[in-house]
Structures are given as structure tokens and as C-alpha cells.
Amino acid sequence: DLAASLENGPSSGDKPSFYTLLPLRRTGSLPPLFCLHPVGGLCWPYAALLPFLPDAQPVYGLQAPGWQEGDRLSSTMDALIEACSDALMHVAPSGPIRLLGWSFGGILAHLLATRLQRQGRDVDRLMMLDAYPPAANHRGYPSRSDALWHDMAINLDLDIPPHLAGKRLNGTVMLGLARTQSHVLGSFTLDQVHRLADVMANNSRLMERVRFETFAGPITFVSAGRRAPGFDPDRM
């Protein structure tokens, strides 16, 4: 069964790993922790937190719409926050909740936290990992642009070999690099790589008009001690 799954690769049409609500740990007595997706739209990296959290902590990811067949990308930041809120309500319609976000996900976590507080929900904890307001001159990626592909490679820790330095990248090249380097992206189809690029570009553009409200409570903030070489933080 495992060999067949690897042979066929993931499918965004029928795999819960691409749903907006991604259960990472369903059970536990503590208020559920919801992790907001980074700019690429998927919450898979948050699975690395599970060994460091108590068994009593339920954990869910809130992923970007746009991965399922027929899904549309969110046209505004409000629409994206609403989609995350709707998914959250399926498993936590009442009671206290915890929110955590890394990078772009930290911005989403803050926006969702203030929205839920306006609705009377108890946000027990808000945690932001290396997340910052966009620069005043922030501009999102053009769809499937060369800058997007390069920053995606940096984001995913994919090495760009010397013979591709300075050359234009595309989805086919990215998929080839991922498969050569045994990266999880190598299990994607080309259509899924293009979806990843489209979600990433769309999320970066939504940041152009983001507006914050004041969160009524403490925030746990973690700043990264290093930056990936070549990474452009103004685009994130």
C-alpha cells in the first residue's frame, strides 16, 4: 500500500492533506491549537511541532483554499480569513482556542485572532513565529514569475545548481530539481506545483492591502536568528 501511494503521488482532488482543515492531532483535553499556513498555503511543516507538544494538545492546520478541483483563490484577505474561520468552526464551534502562525501565517493568525475576538471568542493564546507587517512598498509576485520561482526554491530549501544560476525557472524545472534532491515537492504533479505557485503569488498580493486591528491579550513572538541566503523578506 505504501509503495502504491508513493507510485501514484498525492492528489489534490481526493487527499485530506490538501483540505483547508488539516488535522494533525485530533484528540486532547487542552484548547485546540490552530496553525495558520505560510505563504505557500500548506500546513505540512507544522507536523514537526507534534513531538514537542504535550499529548493533550489537539493540533490542526488551516490551509489556503485553491488546492481542490474547482476551488477559487481568495480574492481578498477578508475572504481568506473567513475561509480559515469557517474551517475552524467545524471542530471548535465554541470554547477557547489557540492560534499560531509562521511567517505569512503569523499575519493570518493575528488577523483571525482579532476577528474571533470581535465575535466574542476566547483566543487563549496567540503565537507568531518570525512574522512581520509588510513593508510600505510591498508588492506581491506576478503569477508564476521568475522571482516567485526563485523565492519558492529558497523557501523550500531547494538548491539551484550553478548551471541554472541567472536563468529563468518554471514549474517543470522546479519539479525536476525537487525529484533530483529527494524533496517532498518531487511527489507533486506538475499541476500541483503550479497550484503552489498560484497560491503563493496570490497570498503575497493579498498582503498589499492588509489592515490590522489591536489584539486584546498577550502575544508570544519568536524572531528567527538567521535568514536563508538570497531571501527577499519584503516580498513575504
BAMI-921804 format. One record per atom (N, C-alpha, C): x, y, z; residue in one letter. Coordinates in steps of 0.1 Angstrom, whole numbers, plus 5000, padded with zeros to 4 digits. Each point is the difference from the previous one (the first is absolute). Example, Ala and Ser with C-alpha at 12.3 -4.5 7.8 and 13.67 -1.06 7.14 Angstrom:
BEGIN
513249435078a;499150125000a;500950125000a;499650114993s;500950115000s;499250115008s;
This chain:
BEGIN
500849885000d;499250125000d;500950135000d;501049995008l;500950125000l;500750024987l;500449894994a;500750014986a;499050064990a;498849955001a;499050054990a;499750155002a;500050045013s;499750145003s;501250094995s;501249955002l;501250074995l;500050014984l;499649894994e;499949994986e;499150104994e;498850015006n;498950084995n;500250155003n;500750035011g;500250145004g;498750055006g;500150125007p;498950075006p;499050054989p;498850005003s;499050064991s;499250105008s;500050134995s;499250105007s;498649994999s;499549914991g;498549984999g;499449915011g;500849915006d;499349915009d;500949975012d;501050085003k;500849985012k;499850105010k;499749965013p;499750105010p;501250085004p;501249964995s;501250085003s;500050144993s;499150014990f;499850134993f;498750085004f;499249945009y;498850075005y;500450125008y;499050105000t;500250125008t;500349965015t;499249915005l;500349955014l;500849885000l;501250015006l;501049885000l;500249955014l;499349895004p;500249955014p;501449945001p;500850055010l;501349955003l;500049925013l;499150035009r;499749925012r;498650045005r;499149904999r;498650035002r;499650005015r;500749935008t;499649975014t;500850095010t;499450025011g;500750075011g;499150095008g;500350025012s;499150085009s;500350155000s;501150044995l;500350154999l;499250074989l;499950135001p;499450074989p;500749974987p;499349984989p;500649964988p;501050114994p;501149964995l;500950094994l;499950004984l;499750114995f;499950014985f;501250084994f;500649934991c;501250064994c;499750064986c;500350124998l;499750074987l;501149984990l;499649984988h;500949964989h;501050124997h;501249964996p;501050104995p;499650034985p;500850084994v;499650064987v;499749894989v;500649885001g;499749904991g;498649935001g;499450035011g;498649955002g;499849875007g;501149925002l;499949875006l;500550005014l;499549925009c;500450005014c;500849885004c;500549924990w;500749885003w;501350025009w;500750124999p;501250015009p;499650005015p;498850045003y;499650005015y;500049865006y;500049904992a;500049865006a;501349985008a;501150084997a;501249995007a;499950045015a;498950085003l;499850045014l;499549895009l;499349904994l;499349905008l;500949945011l;501249964997p;500849935011p;500350105012p;499950134997f;500350095011f;498850065007f;498849954997l;498850055006l;499549885009l;499350045011p;499449895008p;498949924993p;499949885003d;499049914994d;498650055001d;499850095010a;498650055003a;499750124991a;501050044991q;499750114991q;499649964986q;498650024997p;499649984986p;500650114991p;500349964988v;500750094990v;499349984987v;499750114994y;499450014986y;500750104992y;500149984987g;500550104991g;498950064992g;500150134998l;499050074991l;500750044988l;499749934989q;500750024987q;499250094990q;500750054990a;499450094991a;499049934990a;498950064997p;499149954989p;500850014987p;499649914991g;500750014987g;500649874996g;500049905009w;500749874997w;499049894995w;498750025002q;499149904996q;499550044986q;499649904992e;499550024987e;498750105001e;500050104992g;498950095001g;500150125010g;501049985009d;500250115010d;500550134993d;499650115005r;500550134996r;500950065011r;501050074995l;500950065009l;499350125007l;500350035012s;499350105008s;500350144993s;499050084998s;500250124992s;500450125010s;499849985013t;500350105009t;500649945013t;500650075008m;500549955013m;498849965009m;499050084999d;498849975008d;499449874996d;500049974987a;499449874996a;500949885004a;501350025001l;500949905004l;499849975015l;499950115008i;499849995014i;498649935003i;499050034992e;498749945002e;500149854997e;500749964990a;500249864996a;500649935012a;501150065006c;500649935011c;499150005012c;499250105003s;499150005011s;498949904998s;499549984988d;498949904997d;500649865003d;501249974996a;500649875002a;500249985015a;500550105007l;500249995015l;498749965007l;498950064995m;498749985007m;499549864999m;500549924990h;499649864998h;500449925012h;501150035006v;500549915011v;500050085014v;499950134999a;500050085013a;498950114999a;498749965000p;499050104998p;499850095012p;500649965012s;499950085012s;501249975009s;500250085010g;501149975010g;501350074996g;501050005008p;501250074998p;500849934989p;500850074992i;500949954990i;501450065001i;500949944993r;501450054999r;500450024986r;500750104996l;500450034987l;501550024999l;500549944989l;501550014998l;500250024985l;501050094996g;500350024986g;501450034998g;500649944990w;501350024996w;500150084987w;500850115001s;500250094988s;498750064996s;499649984987f;498750054996f;498849945008f;500249885006g;499049955009g;499950075013g;501050075004g;499950085012g;499150124998g;500150064988i;499150114996i;498649955000i;499749884994l;498749945000l;499549985014l;500949945009a;499649975014a;499550135007a;500850114998h;499650125007h;498650054994h;499950004987l;498750044994l;498849925005l;500249875000l;499049915005l;499750025014l;501050025008a;499850025015a;499250125003a;500250114993t;499250125002t;498649984995t;499949934989r;498649984995r;499249915010r;500649905005l;499349915009l;499750075013l;500950095005q;499750075012q;498850104998q;499950064988r;498850084997r;498749925001r;500149874997q;498949915000q;499749945014q;500950045010g;499849955013g;500749875004g;500949954991r;500749885003r;501250035009r;500349905008d;501250015009d;501249944993d;500950094996v;501349964994v;501049995012v;500249875004d;500849975012d;501450044998d;500649984988r;501450044997r;500150034986r;500850104997l;500450044987l;501550004999l;500549924990m;501549984999m;500450034986m;501050084998m;500450044987m;501549974998m;500349924990l;501449964998l;500650074988l;500950095003d;500750074989d;499150074990d;499050075005a;499050064992a;500050155002a;500050084989y;500150145000y;499050074991y;499650125003p;499150074991p;500750034987p;499350004989p;500750024987p;500650144999p;501050024993a;500750134998a;499050094992a;500250135002a;499150094993a;500049994985a;501249964995n;500149984985n;499849864996n;499349925008h;499949864997h;499149984987h;500549924991r;499349964988r;500049854999r;498949944997g;499949864998g;500649954987g;500249875000y;500649944988y;499050004988y;500550034988p;499249974988p;499849854999p;498949954995s;499849854999s;501149934993s;500649905006r;501049914994r;501250084995r;500450115007s;501150084995s;501349935004s;501150054994d;501349945004d;500350035014d;499750125006a;500250035014a;499349905009a;498849974996l;499249905008l;500749875001l;500449944988w;500649875000w;501350005008w;500850114999h;501350005007h;499750015015h;499050085005d;499750015014d;499449875005d;499349934991m;499449875004m;501149905003m;501050004991a;501149915002a;500750035013a;500250135003i;500750035013i;499149965012i;498750034999n;499049965010n;500049855003n;500249924990l;499949865001l;501449935002l;501050085001d;501449955002d;500449914988d;499650044988l;500449934988l;501350074995l;501049934996d;501250054995d;499950034985d;500350124996i;500050034985i;501549984995i;500249904992p;501449974995p;500650114992p;501350015000p;500750114993p;499550024986p;499749894992h;499750024986h;498650074998h;499250015011l;498850074999l;500050145006l;501150035006a;500150145006a;499850104990a;499250105002g;499750114991g;499049964989g;499649874999k;499149964990k;498550005005k;499150014991r;498650005004r;499549865005r;499350005011l;499449875005l;498649994996l;499549885001n;498549974998n;499749885008n;498749964999g;499549895008g;500749874996g;500349984987t;500649874996t;501449995006t;500850114999v;501350015006v;500049975015v;499050075007m;499949985014m;499749865004m;499149934993l;499749865002l;501249914998l;500750034990g;501249924997g;501150025011g;500250125005l;500950025011l;499549935012l;498750015003a;499549935012a;500249855000a;499849944988r;500149854999r;501549965001r;500950084994t;501449975000t;500550015015t;499450095008q;500550035013q;499249925011q;499149914995s;499249925009s;499150095010s;499550114994h;499250095008h;498549964999h;499350035011v;498649965000v;499250064988v;500550124995l;499350064988l;500149914988l;501049915000g;500149904989g;498949914999g;499249985010s;498849915000s;498850074994s;500150134997f;498950084994f;499949974986f;498850024994t;499950014986t;500450144995t;500250014987l;500350144995l;498850095003l;498849954999d;498850095003d;500150055014d;500449915009q;500150045014q;501150105003q;501149994993v;501150105001v;499550134995v;499250004989h;499450134995h;499050055010h;499249925007r;499150045010r;500850075011r;501149935004l;500850065011l;500450144996l;500550024988a;500550134995a;498850105000a;498849964996d;498950094999d;499550045014d;500049915009v;499650035014v;501050095006v;501349984998m;501150085006m;499950144994m;499850014987a;499950144994a;498850075005a;498849935001n;498850065004n;500150055015n;500649925009n;500250045013n;500950125002n;501050004992s;500950125000s;499350134996s;499149994990r;499350124996r;498950045010r;499549905007l;499050045010l;500650095011l;501349985002m;500750085011m;500150154996m;499750044988e;500250144996e;499050095007e;498849945004r;499050095006r;499649955013r;500949935007v;499649955013v;499850115010v;499049995009r;499850105011r;499849925013r;500750055010f;500049935013f;499150075010f;499549925009e;499350065012e;500949965012e;499650055012t;500749975012t;499549875006t;501049915003f;499649885007f;500050035015f;498949965007a;499950035014a;500549885008a;501349995002g;500649895007g;501549994997g;500749925007p;501449984998p;500349924987p;501150044994i;500549934988i;501449945003i;500149874997t;501449945000t;500650024986t;501150075000f;500750034987f;501449935000f;500349934989v;501349944998v;500650064987v;501250055001s;500750054989s;501149904996s;500149984987a;501149914995a;501450065002a;500949915003g;501450055002g;500850014987g;499549944989r;500850014988r;499050014988r;500550044989r;499250014987r;500749914990r;499149944991a;500549924989a;500750094990a;501249964995p;500750084990p;499250034988p;499950134996g;499350044988g;498550025003g;499549985012f;498650025003f;499650155000f;498950034994d;499550144999d;498850025010d;500350045012p;498950015010p;498950104996p;500350104992d;499050104996d;498949944992d;500349894993r;499049934992r;499149915008r;500349975012m;499249915008m;499150075010m;
